Amino acid sequence: MDWKPEIPRWRQVYEAMEERIANGTYPPGSRLPGMLDIAAEWGIGAVTARRVLQELRAAGLAVMHPGLGTFVTELPKSQN
């Protein structure tokens, strides 16, 4: 990834993962990579990777099930 120095790294990884959720790379109900996997993929520290997962949960995009991992939430269907 080409890091933008003016944007925190956790935010850049968060936005990339948010895009993966939106485009179906991580469909609803799927398990997200763990903290160490995110850290390894993006070349960031474990604390930064933990922040990414916390922010995804705070945004309602993911839910953590202790002992199982973090999973993509079911996104509400748009009403027409």
KOLGU-4560 file (N, C-alpha, C; in nm, 3 decimals, padded with zeros to 5 digits):
<recs>
<n_xx: 00.086 n_yy: -00.118 n_zz: 00.000 ca_xx: 00.000 ca_yy: 00.000 ca_zz: 00.000 c_xx: 00.089 c_yy: 00.123 c_zz: 00.000 mol: A seq: 1 type: MET>
<n_xx: 00.048 n_yy: 00.223 n_zz: -00.074 ca_xx: 00.117 ca_yy: 00.351 ca_zz: -00.070 c_xx: 00.057 c_yy: 00.430 c_zz: 00.046 mol: A seq: 2 type: ASP>
<n_xx: 00.132 n_yy: 00.438 n_zz: 00.155 ca_xx: 00.083 ca_yy: 00.506 ca_zz: 00.275 c_xx: 00.078 c_yy: 00.656 c_zz: 00.252 mol: A seq: 3 type: TRP>
<n_xx: -00.030 n_yy: 00.717 n_zz: 00.298 ca_xx: -00.044 ca_yy: 00.863 ca_zz: 00.293 c_xx: -00.005 c_yy: 00.914 c_zz: 00.432 mol: A seq: 4 type: LYS>
<n_xx: 00.104 n_yy: 00.990 n_zz: 00.443 ca_xx: 00.154 ca_yy: 01.029 ca_zz: 00.575 c_xx: 00.057 c_yy: 01.114 c_zz: 00.656 mol: A seq: 5 type: PRO>
<n_xx: -00.034 n_yy: 01.183 n_zz: 00.589 ca_xx: -00.127 ca_yy: 01.271 ca_zz: 00.660 c_xx: -00.247 c_yy: 01.196 c_zz: 00.720 mol: A seq: 6 type: GLU>
<n_xx: -00.265 n_yy: 01.069 n_zz: 00.683 ca_xx: -00.377 ca_yy: 00.988 ca_zz: 00.733 c_xx: -00.320 c_yy: 00.875 c_zz: 00.818 mol: A seq: 7 type: ILE>
<n_xx: -00.372 n_yy: 00.856 n_zz: 00.941 ca_xx: -00.320 ca_yy: 00.748 ca_zz: 01.024 c_xx: -00.330 c_yy: 00.613 c_zz: 00.953 mol: A seq: 8 type: PRO>
<n_xx: -00.232 n_yy: 00.528 n_zz: 00.975 ca_xx: -00.231 ca_yy: 00.398 ca_zz: 00.908 c_xx: -00.352 c_yy: 00.314 c_zz: 00.943 mol: A seq: 9 type: ARG>
<n_xx: -00.396 n_yy: 00.320 n_zz: 01.068 ca_xx: -00.513 ca_yy: 00.239 ca_zz: 01.105 c_xx: -00.631 c_yy: 00.280 c_zz: 01.019 mol: A seq: 10 type: TRP>
<n_xx: -00.643 n_yy: 00.411 n_zz: 00.991 ca_xx: -00.756 ca_yy: 00.460 ca_zz: 00.912 c_xx: -00.747 c_yy: 00.411 c_zz: 00.767 mol: A seq: 11 type: ARG>
<n_xx: -00.626 n_yy: 00.409 n_zz: 00.712 ca_xx: -00.609 ca_yy: 00.363 ca_zz: 00.574 c_xx: -00.642 c_yy: 00.215 c_zz: 00.561 mol: A seq: 12 type: GLN>
<n_xx: -00.599 n_yy: 00.134 n_zz: 00.659 ca_xx: -00.631 ca_yy: -00.008 ca_zz: 00.656 c_xx: -00.781 c_yy: -00.029 c_zz: 00.680 mol: A seq: 13 type: VAL>
<n_xx: -00.838 n_yy: 00.047 n_zz: 00.772 ca_xx: -00.981 ca_yy: 00.041 ca_zz: 00.799 c_xx: -01.059 c_yy: 00.066 c_zz: 00.669 mol: A seq: 14 type: TYR>
<n_xx: -01.023 n_yy: 00.171 n_zz: 00.596 ca_xx: -01.095 ca_yy: 00.204 ca_zz: 00.473 c_xx: -01.079 c_yy: 00.094 c_zz: 00.368 mol: A seq: 15 type: GLU>
<n_xx: -00.962 n_yy: 00.033 n_zz: 00.361 ca_xx: -00.941 ca_yy: -00.077 ca_zz: 00.266 c_xx: -01.027 c_yy: -00.197 c_zz: 00.304 mol: A seq: 16 type: ALA>
<n_xx: -01.035 n_yy: -00.227 n_zz: 00.433 ca_xx: -01.118 ca_yy: -00.340 ca_zz: 00.477 c_xx: -01.266 c_yy: -00.308 c_zz: 00.463 mol: A seq: 17 type: MET>
<n_xx: -01.303 n_yy: -00.183 n_zz: 00.487 ca_xx: -01.441 ca_yy: -00.140 ca_zz: 00.467 c_xx: -01.480 c_yy: -00.160 c_zz: 00.319 mol: A seq: 18 type: GLU>
<n_xx: -01.389 n_yy: -00.130 n_zz: 00.229 ca_xx: -01.414 ca_yy: -00.149 ca_zz: 00.087 c_xx: -01.429 c_yy: -00.298 c_zz: 00.055 mol: A seq: 19 type: GLU>
<n_xx: -01.348 n_yy: -00.382 n_zz: 00.117 ca_xx: -01.359 ca_yy: -00.527 ca_zz: 00.096 c_xx: -01.494 c_yy: -00.579 c_zz: 00.145 mol: A seq: 20 type: ARG>
<n_xx: -01.544 n_yy: -00.522 n_zz: 00.253 ca_xx: -01.677 ca_yy: -00.562 ca_zz: 00.302 c_xx: -01.783 c_yy: -00.516 c_zz: 00.201 mol: A seq: 21 type: ILE>
<n_xx: -01.772 n_yy: -00.391 n_zz: 00.155 ca_xx: -01.870 ca_yy: -00.335 ca_zz: 00.062 c_xx: -01.873 c_yy: -00.410 c_zz: -00.070 mol: A seq: 22 type: ALA>
<n_xx: -01.757 n_yy: -00.454 n_zz: -00.119 ca_xx: -01.754 ca_yy: -00.519 ca_zz: -00.251 c_xx: -01.773 c_yy: -00.670 c_zz: -00.244 mol: A seq: 23 type: ASN>
<n_xx: -01.793 n_yy: -00.723 n_zz: -00.123 ca_xx: -01.822 ca_yy: -00.865 ca_zz: -00.109 c_xx: -01.703 c_yy: -00.955 c_zz: -00.093 mol: A seq: 24 type: GLY>
<n_xx: -01.582 n_yy: -00.899 n_zz: -00.088 ca_xx: -01.464 ca_yy: -00.981 ca_zz: -00.061 c_xx: -01.482 c_yy: -01.050 c_zz: 00.075 mol: A seq: 25 type: THR>
<n_xx: -01.534 n_yy: -00.974 n_zz: 00.171 ca_xx: -01.573 ca_yy: -01.029 ca_zz: 00.302 c_xx: -01.725 c_yy: -01.017 c_zz: 00.310 mol: A seq: 26 type: TYR>
<n_xx: -01.799 n_yy: -01.120 n_zz: 00.268 ca_xx: -01.946 ca_yy: -01.111 ca_zz: 00.271 c_xx: -02.002 c_yy: -01.118 c_zz: 00.412 mol: A seq: 27 type: PRO>
<n_xx: -02.126 n_yy: -01.076 n_zz: 00.431 ca_xx: -02.189 ca_yy: -01.084 ca_zz: 00.563 c_xx: -02.180 c_yy: -01.226 c_zz: 00.620 mol: A seq: 28 type: PRO>
<n_xx: -02.145 n_yy: -01.233 n_zz: 00.746 ca_xx: -02.133 ca_yy: -01.362 ca_zz: 00.814 c_xx: -01.995 c_yy: -01.423 c_zz: 00.804 mol: A seq: 29 type: GLY>
<n_xx: -01.909 n_yy: -01.368 n_zz: 00.718 ca_xx: -01.775 ca_yy: -01.426 ca_zz: 00.704 c_xx: -01.684 c_yy: -01.377 c_zz: 00.815 mol: A seq: 30 type: SER>
<n_xx: -01.586 n_yy: -01.459 n_zz: 00.845 ca_xx: -01.488 ca_yy: -01.427 ca_zz: 00.949 c_xx: -01.381 c_yy: -01.337 c_zz: 00.889 mol: A seq: 31 type: ARG>
<n_xx: -01.353 n_yy: -01.228 n_zz: 00.958 ca_xx: -01.247 ca_yy: -01.137 ca_zz: 00.916 c_xx: -01.112 c_yy: -01.193 c_zz: 00.959 mol: A seq: 32 type: LEU>
<n_xx: -01.005 n_yy: -01.152 n_zz: 00.892 ca_xx: -00.873 ca_yy: -01.194 ca_zz: 00.938 c_xx: -00.851 c_yy: -01.146 c_zz: 01.082 mol: A seq: 33 type: PRO>
<n_xx: -00.773 n_yy: -01.222 n_zz: 01.155 ca_xx: -00.742 ca_yy: -01.185 ca_zz: 01.292 c_xx: -00.641 c_yy: -01.071 c_zz: 01.298 mol: A seq: 34 type: GLY>
<n_xx: -00.620 n_yy: -01.022 n_zz: 01.418 ca_xx: -00.531 ca_yy: -00.910 ca_zz: 01.440 c_xx: -00.392 c_yy: -00.935 c_zz: 01.383 mol: A seq: 35 type: MET>
<n_xx: -00.335 n_yy: -01.053 n_zz: 01.409 ca_xx: -00.200 ca_yy: -01.082 ca_zz: 01.362 c_xx: -00.195 c_yy: -01.099 c_zz: 01.210 mol: A seq: 36 type: LEU>
<n_xx: -00.303 n_yy: -01.152 n_zz: 01.152 ca_xx: -00.309 ca_yy: -01.165 ca_zz: 01.007 c_xx: -00.317 c_yy: -01.028 c_zz: 00.939 mol: A seq: 37 type: ASP>
<n_xx: -00.395 n_yy: -00.938 n_zz: 00.997 ca_xx: -00.404 ca_yy: -00.802 ca_zz: 00.944 c_xx: -00.269 c_yy: -00.733 c_zz: 00.955 mol: A seq: 38 type: ILE>
<n_xx: -00.206 n_yy: -00.748 n_zz: 01.070 ca_xx: -00.074 ca_yy: -00.686 ca_zz: 01.090 c_xx: 00.026 c_yy: -00.736 c_zz: 00.986 mol: A seq: 39 type: ALA>
<n_xx: 00.026 n_yy: -00.865 n_zz: 00.960 ca_xx: 00.120 ca_yy: -00.922 ca_zz: 00.864 c_xx: 00.088 c_yy: -00.877 c_zz: 00.721 mol: A seq: 40 type: ALA>
<n_xx: -00.040 n_yy: -00.879 n_zz: 00.684 ca_xx: -00.077 ca_yy: -00.841 ca_zz: 00.547 c_xx: -00.041 c_yy: -00.697 c_zz: 00.516 mol: A seq: 41 type: GLU>
<n_xx: -00.067 n_yy: -00.608 n_zz: 00.609 ca_xx: -00.050 ca_yy: -00.466 ca_zz: 00.583 c_xx: 00.083 c_yy: -00.411 c_zz: 00.633 mol: A seq: 42 type: TRP>
<n_xx: 00.161 n_yy: -00.493 n_zz: 00.703 ca_xx: 00.289 ca_yy: -00.446 ca_zz: 00.753 c_xx: 00.275 c_yy: -00.342 c_zz: 00.863 mol: A seq: 43 type: GLY>
<n_xx: 00.175 n_yy: -00.363 n_zz: 00.950 ca_xx: 00.149 ca_yy: -00.271 ca_zz: 01.061 c_xx: 00.166 c_yy: -00.348 c_zz: 01.192 mol: A seq: 44 type: ILE>
<n_xx: 00.170 n_yy: -00.277 n_zz: 01.302 ca_xx: 00.182 ca_yy: -00.340 ca_zz: 01.432 c_xx: 00.051 c_yy: -00.401 c_zz: 01.478 mol: A seq: 45 type: GLY>
<n_xx: 00.062 n_yy: -00.491 n_zz: 01.575 ca_xx: -00.057 ca_yy: -00.558 ca_zz: 01.629 c_xx: -00.153 c_yy: -00.460 c_zz: 01.693 mol: A seq: 46 type: ALA>
<n_xx: -00.101 n_yy: -00.359 n_zz: 01.760 ca_xx: -00.189 ca_yy: -00.260 ca_zz: 01.824 c_xx: -00.267 c_yy: -00.183 c_zz: 01.719 mol: A seq: 47 type: VAL>
<n_xx: -00.203 n_yy: -00.150 n_zz: 01.608 ca_xx: -00.271 ca_yy: -00.081 ca_zz: 01.499 c_xx: -00.377 c_yy: -00.170 c_zz: 01.437 mol: A seq: 48 type: THR>
<n_xx: -00.345 n_yy: -00.298 n_zz: 01.419 ca_xx: -00.442 ca_yy: -00.393 ca_zz: 01.364 c_xx: -00.561 c_yy: -00.409 c_zz: 01.459 mol: A seq: 49 type: ALA>
<n_xx: -00.536 n_yy: -00.411 n_zz: 01.588 ca_xx: -00.645 ca_yy: -00.420 ca_zz: 01.686 c_xx: -00.736 c_yy: -00.298 c_zz: 01.672 mol: A seq: 50 type: ARG>
<n_xx: -00.677 n_yy: -00.182 n_zz: 01.649 ca_xx: -00.757 ca_yy: -00.059 ca_zz: 01.633 c_xx: -00.847 c_yy: -00.071 c_zz: 01.510 mol: A seq: 51 type: ARG>
<n_xx: -00.796 n_yy: -00.128 n_zz: 01.402 ca_xx: -00.876 ca_yy: -00.146 ca_zz: 01.281 c_xx: -01.000 c_yy: -00.229 c_zz: 01.313 mol: A seq: 52 type: VAL>
<n_xx: -00.981 n_yy: -00.342 n_zz: 01.382 ca_xx: -01.094 ca_yy: -00.428 ca_zz: 01.416 c_xx: -01.190 c_yy: -00.358 c_zz: 01.511 mol: A seq: 53 type: LEU>
<n_xx: -01.137 n_yy: -00.281 n_zz: 01.608 ca_xx: -01.224 ca_yy: -00.207 ca_zz: 01.699 c_xx: -01.309 c_yy: -00.106 c_zz: 01.624 mol: A seq: 54 type: GLN>
<n_xx: -01.249 n_yy: -00.038 n_zz: 01.529 ca_xx: -01.322 ca_yy: 00.064 ca_zz: 01.452 c_xx: -01.428 c_yy: -00.001 c_zz: 01.362 mol: A seq: 55 type: GLU>
<n_xx: -01.398 n_yy: -00.116 n_zz: 01.305 ca_xx: -01.498 ca_yy: -00.187 ca_zz: 01.224 c_xx: -01.617 c_yy: -00.226 c_zz: 01.311 mol: A seq: 56 type: LEU>
<n_xx: -01.590 n_yy: -00.271 n_zz: 01.433 ca_xx: -01.699 ca_yy: -00.305 ca_zz: 01.525 c_xx: -01.777 c_yy: -00.180 c_zz: 01.565 mol: A seq: 57 type: ARG>
<n_xx: -01.706 n_yy: -00.072 n_zz: 01.594 ca_xx: -01.771 ca_yy: 00.052 ca_zz: 01.635 c_xx: -01.862 c_yy: 00.107 c_zz: 01.524 mol: A seq: 58 type: ALA>
<n_xx: -01.823 n_yy: 00.083 n_zz: 01.399 ca_xx: -01.902 ca_yy: 00.131 ca_zz: 01.285 c_xx: -02.019 c_yy: 00.037 c_zz: 01.254 mol: A seq: 59 type: ALA>
<n_xx: -02.029 n_yy: -00.074 n_zz: 01.327 ca_xx: -02.138 ca_yy: -00.168 ca_zz: 01.303 c_xx: -02.114 c_yy: -00.261 c_zz: 01.186 mol: A seq: 60 type: GLY>
<n_xx: -01.992 n_yy: -00.263 n_zz: 01.135 ca_xx: -01.960 ca_yy: -00.349 ca_zz: 01.020 c_xx: -01.918 c_yy: -00.489 c_zz: 01.062 mol: A seq: 61 type: LEU>
<n_xx: -01.883 n_yy: -00.505 n_zz: 01.189 ca_xx: -01.835 ca_yy: -00.635 ca_zz: 01.236 c_xx: -01.877 c_yy: -00.654 c_zz: 01.382 mol: A seq: 62 type: ALA>
<n_xx: -01.878 n_yy: -00.780 n_zz: 01.421 ca_xx: -01.909 ca_yy: -00.816 ca_zz: 01.559 c_xx: -01.809 c_yy: -00.922 c_zz: 01.603 mol: A seq: 63 type: VAL>
<n_xx: -01.764 n_yy: -00.912 n_zz: 01.728 ca_xx: -01.669 ca_yy: -01.009 ca_zz: 01.780 c_xx: -01.742 c_yy: -01.115 c_zz: 01.860 mol: A seq: 64 type: MET>
<n_xx: -01.705 n_yy: -01.240 n_zz: 01.833 ca_xx: -01.754 ca_yy: -01.352 ca_zz: 01.911 c_xx: -01.632 c_yy: -01.410 c_zz: 01.983 mol: A seq: 65 type: HIS>
<n_xx: -01.620 n_yy: -01.386 n_zz: 02.115 ca_xx: -01.502 ca_yy: -01.430 ca_zz: 02.187 c_xx: -01.471 c_yy: -01.578 c_zz: 02.163 mol: A seq: 66 type: PRO>
<n_xx: -01.346 n_yy: -01.606 n_zz: 02.136 ca_xx: -01.302 ca_yy: -01.742 ca_zz: 02.110 c_xx: -01.322 c_yy: -01.788 c_zz: 01.967 mol: A seq: 67 type: GLY>
<n_xx: -01.399 n_yy: -01.713 n_zz: 01.890 ca_xx: -01.426 ca_yy: -01.750 ca_zz: 01.750 c_xx: -01.366 c_yy: -01.653 c_zz: 01.650 mol: A seq: 68 type: LEU>
<n_xx: -01.368 n_yy: -01.525 n_zz: 01.682 ca_xx: -01.314 ca_yy: -01.425 ca_zz: 01.591 c_xx: -01.411 c_yy: -01.311 c_zz: 01.569 mol: A seq: 69 type: GLY>
<n_xx: -01.379 n_yy: -01.230 n_zz: 01.469 ca_xx: -01.461 ca_yy: -01.115 ca_zz: 01.433 c_xx: -01.527 c_yy: -01.143 c_zz: 01.299 mol: A seq: 70 type: THR>
<n_xx: -01.656 n_yy: -01.119 n_zz: 01.292 ca_xx: -01.736 ca_yy: -01.153 ca_zz: 01.174 c_xx: -01.805 c_yy: -01.030 c_zz: 01.118 mol: A seq: 71 type: PHE>
<n_xx: -01.822 n_yy: -01.030 n_zz: 00.986 ca_xx: -01.894 ca_yy: -00.922 ca_zz: 00.918 c_xx: -02.041 c_yy: -00.932 c_zz: 00.957 mol: A seq: 72 type: VAL>
<n_xx: -02.100 n_yy: -00.818 n_zz: 00.991 ca_xx: -02.241 ca_yy: -00.818 ca_zz: 01.027 c_xx: -02.328 c_yy: -00.824 c_zz: 00.902 mol: A seq: 73 type: THR>
<n_xx: -02.451 n_yy: -00.862 n_zz: 00.922 ca_xx: -02.548 ca_yy: -00.859 ca_zz: 00.812 c_xx: -02.584 c_yy: -00.713 c_zz: 00.791 mol: A seq: 74 type: GLU>
<n_xx: -02.560 n_yy: -00.664 n_zz: 00.672 ca_xx: -02.593 ca_yy: -00.525 ca_zz: 00.642 c_xx: -02.741 c_yy: -00.514 c_zz: 00.609 mol: A seq: 75 type: LEU>
<n_xx: -02.804 n_yy: -00.406 n_zz: 00.657 ca_xx: -02.947 ca_yy: -00.392 ca_zz: 00.628 c_xx: -02.971 c_yy: -00.375 c_zz: 00.478 mol: A seq: 76 type: PRO>
<n_xx: -03.076 n_yy: -00.435 n_zz: 00.431 ca_xx: -03.114 ca_yy: -00.421 ca_zz: 00.289 c_xx: -03.171 c_yy: -00.282 c_zz: 00.267 mol: A seq: 77 type: LYS>
<n_xx: -03.135 n_yy: -00.220 n_zz: 00.153 ca_xx: -03.192 ca_yy: -00.089 ca_zz: 00.125 c_xx: -03.340 c_yy: -00.106 c_zz: 00.089 mol: A seq: 78 type: SER>
<n_xx: -03.417 n_yy: -00.015 n_zz: 00.137 ca_xx: -03.560 ca_yy: -00.022 ca_zz: 00.110 c_xx: -03.593 c_yy: 00.068 c_zz: -00.009 mol: A seq: 79 type: GLN>
<n_xx: -03.666 n_yy: 00.014 n_zz: -00.104 ca_xx: -03.702 ca_yy: 00.091 ca_zz: -00.224 c_xx: -03.845 c_yy: 00.138 c_zz: -00.215 mol: A seq: 80 type: ASN>
</recs>
